[in-house]
Each structure stands twice: as structure tokens, then as C-alpha cells.
């Protein structure tokens, strides 16, 4: 864990250093672009960053210098392609993600007001009036219908107070204009006291429901031409926006395809195909030569009198890079066109749903002055949700237009391609579009003899058009032989299957050459991506590049494969909201410790007692009669009362009288005493 944190900190420091160095040179780049450039520069073995030795300060400085030099190049076509890829991958997101982000931003803007409304605890009339006005502004801001600073919008959203019957019935305010408007009929101001007594969650739910109902009412008033101030004609605007966006994208795409046709013809004319050994290469690709004069050879090798144009290696490479940039923009524009087609279909469904809902509401309220809320409130809520979906489509179209405008800026670098160089590279060749190039090879067929690969023909597969082609359908042989030349392949001639992948080719001769040595060309493409990293995203080779031998090696203790993923994805928006929680008063049952002592003297006495016990010695003795102390349990029978009767009566005599006369002898006088010795009867 600590190592991962340290690695991330090192990478962040490198990115910060690159952005600072570029800023000092007058080049402003984003952190995503710097991180992406680090990953691409690491892939190139010429820079020497792939090694098993630990990272040192010189390696980091060299990495920063290489990235800064690449990002600071003027009129660099590959750099424009990389910046285009970073911009598109950062800003292009699924439809639902853009919608969620927009709605989260709306909630973020209204969150302070909603928080004040929920947390307000006032009882005075003046404070209640302020609270009600805040609720009106909140409903307007959440719905996006008009400017809350305009008086007419506020009057329509708030209106006058009707009476308590408005809680149960919608009155004729639907047709009376601004005097009796939405919120006061749905939620009278007198209901604020009841609103204040609700819980926080119920208050939030109440505000959401009020916003949806009042939005539906205002939209219905607008359809009745009795209100709707500040509400734009969104259906009409969306229809025009879809048409304008699609027309603009198609116009940009047509101009781009015309430029692509010129560049493709120029590049294709430079490639020497196996079936044409006598054809002279028009483009100079030898690294040792800086420039070469290329002219038209006559018979016996004589040079024509007309002076030829000198084509430098840099100009030739700029044409190749310009073709890659144009093809990359073509891919992105086609994605945007597809998004516009989806928006057009969704818009058609939403407009039909909106029309049907308004028609149902008209049928419900026609010729009636009072309508139960259970019948009309759900319809207003559904109308509000449909309108919110229309607003989402407007946000999506705006995002598409912004991306198309910003993507077009990356083509400005193509203006530095020399037109004379293009004309000389094209020569007498006919400029063909992709469709015309396919027609030119119609009827040809790849022969599978002497080929290691398996050839799959359209007639052999049911869903031949759905076969995923490698390198985005470009000719695999031309990419290697043309040093990155992107020549469209023709799958109708057949595709070669090798290791589970399918490859298309521009000619049968190119397919035959690839089929003899498929591993050689596949590995060569992977090596070419190291020197031309701008083609990785275009040809969708992220997985192959990451799984390559150099991708498995250790990069100077820095795991850029985890930090700088291909492509750079747009971070999800962080949604914040307030939350409250309430716990029980005593979640743990109370417990009284019987040994607790609050008096410190008691604790001291206990300590002294324990200290004395520690010093004492305990002895035990067992005697012969120790077993007498055993506890024994006995079970006895309870006493029973019993009487006995005899058949014989008996009696006893009274005691015999016995007297003793004291003083008969030995006395000088004549006095005697009588003592009774008879025992009592009861004895």
C-alpha cells in the first residue's frame, strides 16, 4: 500500500514538472495530456526507459526532458493527433453520464436554497413570506423555465392565493393568466406551517413534487397561450438544432474526406507493391538520407528536362502523419454523427409523447371548472419529466457542437503541409475516394495457396460485415511497408485469419505477402507503435501494446500502466449533498458495576489487601474423615397423621396421702409441724 502511494506521488511530481516546464515555454497542457505523453514516451525503446535497474534522478529528468521536448514541438502533426485523442477521450462520455452530470450541476446550484428552506424554522409572517418566495425561486431554477429575476416569471410561478379548496381541486386559474398561477394553487402559503412540521426527507420530496407539478402547469398554460412567459419553444429549437448540427457535421466530414482522399492517394503512390517491382518509390523513407530528388524517369534512365521537386524526409513524414490525424478526426466525427442520429430518434419519440400528454390534459380539463388532483397531478408530473428529457437533449446537442468545434482546431497543423510536395507525391495518379478505391478492387480475390493464414470469403460467413477487423480495416501490409501508411483494405476480396484475428488488405498481392510471414508483420506493427504511439488509439491496439513483451517489463519501479491508462477516461462528477442521521438515546443497555468504588481510600484498602494476600502462603490438609464434609442429599417421606382407638377403658387411683410431722423428737417445747408429701394429681 505504501509503495503504491509513493509511486503515485512520484508520477504526480513528474506530471507537475512537465506542465511547469511547458508553461515556461509558452505551451499550456493539461495533466491528462502530460500523463498520456509519459506513457507514450515510455513505450519507445529508443528513449531507454524500460530497464530493470532502479529509478534514479537522472532517469526522471531525462523522462521530463523528452516529454517537454515532444509537447513543445511547433507544427507537430503527431502531437496534434495525441492532443486530439486526449481531448476526445476526456470529454466524450455516454449520453446518460452527460445527462447525470448536467442534472447534478442543477442540483448543486439549487442546493443552498433548498437547504435554507429545509432548515428554516420561523413563525412570523414576514419570515414565512420570505420562505415562500424562496420556494418560488427554487421551483423556477430547478425547472429551468425562465429567469427568476424577471417579474413576469415570478408572477406566473407564484401567483395569488386562492383558498383552501385549492388543496383538493384545480380551479379555473388554468385559463386566467397571471393573476392565479401555479404554485399558490398547488401549495397555498397557509400550508407553510404544515410544511415546517415535516421531516427533512419529506420536505425534500415535497419540494421535488411541487417543482414538477408547477412546471407541468406552466407548460400547460403555455400550450393554452395563457402564460408561459420566459419559456422557450424548446421542441422547435431542438428540431432546428438537430438539423443544423447534423448538417454541420456532415459538411465537416465531407471536407475532411476530400482531404483524406488526397493524402491517401499521395501515400499509396509512394508504396512499392510486391506485384510492381519496377515501380519507383516516390517517398524517401531511408533514415540515413535527409532528402532526395525524385523525378520522372524516361527511357534508358534519362531525366526529363523539367526540373523535379525535391521532397525531404520531413515533408514525406508530415504527409504520413497528416493522414493519420485526418483519419483520427474522421473516426471522431463519425461517432458524433452517430450521436446526432440517436438524438434525432429520441427527440422524435419525446415530441410524440409531449403532444399526446398535452392532448390528454386538455381532454381532462375541458368544460370543467374543478378537477380532482388525483387525475391531473400525475399528468403534470409526466409532462414535466418529458420536458426535462427535452432539456437533456439540448445539453447533449450543445456538447456535440462544442466537441466538433474544438476537434476542428486540431486540423490547423495540416496547413503546414507543402502543397507542391503533395502534387509531386501524387504525380499522374488519379485521386480516389474510399468508395472508388473499393470499386477498383471489386472482383479480385485473395488466393490462399502458399499462405499460412486462413482466408475467409464473404460467401462463407453469414454476418460477414460484422467481423471485427484488425487495425480498423486498414491494410496490415501497407502499415508496415509504408511506415505507418493507412490504406483502406477491401474485405470483399477476403480476409486473412491468423491467431483468431481478421486482417483486411488493399490488394491480393499485399495479402499474399502477409500470408507468407504473418508473425513477422504482426510483430512489426507492434514495434511500429512504439515509434508512432499516436497510432495506438487510432488502430485500437491498446490491449496488444499492453500485452507486448515490452509491456510486461518493469518500468523503473513506476507502474504507469495503472496510472496512465489508455484511453484517458473522463472522471465521474462528484455529487455532494447534505445528509442527517439520528441514533438511539442509549443503544447499549446500561450496566452497573457492583465492584465500582468512587472513594480513593477504598481503592487503597483494596490495594493493601491484595498486597497482603500476595505475601501470604496458603496450605491445605486432608484428614481421614474429610469425606464427612461431603454434601449429601436425602429424600424423606412427609409425616402422616394417624389415630388409634382401643376397645378397653382404664383409669388410675388418686395419690395416697402422705404427711410428715416434724418436731416430735428432740424439741424442748411442744410445737410440731406437719409437712404434706402427697404428689399433685396432674403429675
C-alpha positions, 0 to 999 in steps of 0.5 A: 500500500505504501509503495503504491502511494509513493509511486503515485506521488512520484508520477504526480511530481513528474506530471507537475514538472512537465506542465511547469516546464511547458508553461515556461515555454509558452505551451499550456497542457493539461495533466491528462495530456502530460500523463498520456505523453509519459506513457507514450514516451515510455513505450519507445525503446529508443528513449531507454526507459524500460530497464530493470535497474532502479529509478534514479534522478537522472532517469526522471529528468531525462523522462521530463526532458523528452516529454517537454521536448515532444509537447513543445514541438511547433507544427507537430502533426503527431502531437496534434493527433495525441492532443486530439485523442486526449481531448476526445477521450476526456470529454466524450462520455455516454449520453446518460453520464452527460445527462447525470452530470448536467442534472447534478450541476442543477442540483448543486446550484439549487442546493443552498436554497433548498437547504435554507428552506429545509432548515428554516424554522420561523413563525412570523409572517414576514419570515414565512413570506420570505420562505415562500418566495424562496420556494418560488425561486427554487421551483423556477431554477430547478425547472429551468423555465425562465429567469427568476429575476424577471417579474413576469416569471415570478408572477406566473410561478407564484401567483395569488392565493386562492383558498383552501379548496385549492388543496383538493381541486384545480380551479379555473386559474388554468385559463386566467393568466397571471393573476392565479398561477401555479404554485399558490394553487398547488401549495397555498402559503397557509400550508407553510406551517404544515410544511415546517412540521415535516421531516427533512426527507419529506420536505425534500420530496415535497419540494421535488413534487411541487417543482414538477407539478408547477412546471407541468402547469406552466407548460400547460398554460403555455400550450393554452397561450395563457402564460408561459412567459420566459419559456422557450419553444424548446421542441422547435429549437431542438428540431432546428438544432438537430438539423443544423448540427447534423448538417454541420457535421456532415459538411465537416466530414465531407471536407475532411474526406476530400482531404483524406482522399488526397493524402491517401492517394499521395501515400499509396503512390509512394508504396512499392507493391510486391506485384510492381517491382519496377515501380519507383518509390516516390517517398524517401523513407531511408533514415540515413538520407535527409532528402532526395530528388525524385523525378520522372524517369524516361527511357534508358534512365534519362531525366526529363528536362523539367526540373523535379521537386525535391521532397525531404524526409520531413515533408514525406513524414508530415504527409504520413502523419497528416493522414493519420490525424485526418483519419483520427478526426474522421473516426471522431466525427463519425461517432458524433454523427452517430450521436446526432442520429440517436438524438434525432430518434429520441427527440422524435419519440419525446415530441410524440409523447409531449403532444399526446400528454398535452392532448390528454390534459386538455381532454381532462380539463375541458368544460370543467371548472374543478378537477380532482388532483388525483387525475391531473397531478400525475399528468403534470408530473409526466409532462414535466419529466418529458420536458426535462428529457427535452432539456437533456437533449439540448445539453447533449446537442450543445456538447456535440457542437462544442466537441466538433468545434474544438476537434476542428482546431486540431486540423490547423497543423495540416496547413503546414503541409507543402502543397507542391510536395503533395502534387509531386507525391501524387504525380499522374495518379488519379485521386480516389475516394474510399468508395472508388478505391473499393470499386477498383478492387471489386472482383479480385480475390485473395488466393490462399495457396502458399499462405499460412493464414486462413482466408475467409470469403464473404460467401462463407460467413453469414454476418460477414460485415460484422467481423471485427477487423484488425487495425480498423480495416486498414491494410496490415501490409501497407502499415508496415511497408509504408511506415505507418501508411493507412490504406483502406483494405477491401474485405470483399476480396477476403480476409486473412485469419491468423491467431483468431484475428481478421486482417483486411488488405488493399490488394491480393498481392499485399495479402499474399505477402502477409500470408507468407510471414504473418508473425513477422508483420504482426510483430512489426506493427507492434514495434511500429507503435512504439515509434508512432504511439499516436497510432495506438488509439487510432488502430485500437491496439491498446490491449496488444501494446499492453500485452507486448513483451515490452509491456510486461517489463518493469518500468523503473519501479513506476507502474504507469500502466495503472496510472496512465491508462489508455484511453484517458477516461473522463472522471465521474462528477462528484455529487455532494449533498447534505445528509442527517442521521439520528441514533438511539438515546442509549443503544447499549443497555446500561450496566452497573458495576457492583465492584465500582468504588468512587472513594480513593481510600477504598481503592487503597484498602483494596490495594493493601489487601491484595498486597497482603494476600500476595505475601501470604502462603496458603496450605491445605490438609486432608484428614481421614474423615474429610469425606464427612464434609461431603454434601449429601442429599436425602429424600424423606417421606412427609409425616402422616397423621394417624389415630388409634382407638382401643376397645378397653377403658382404664383409669388410675387411683388418686395419690395416697396421702402422705404427711410428715410431722416434724418436731416430735423428737428432740424439741424442748417445747411442744410445737410440731409441724406437719409437712404434706408429701402427697404428689399433685394429681396432674403429675 
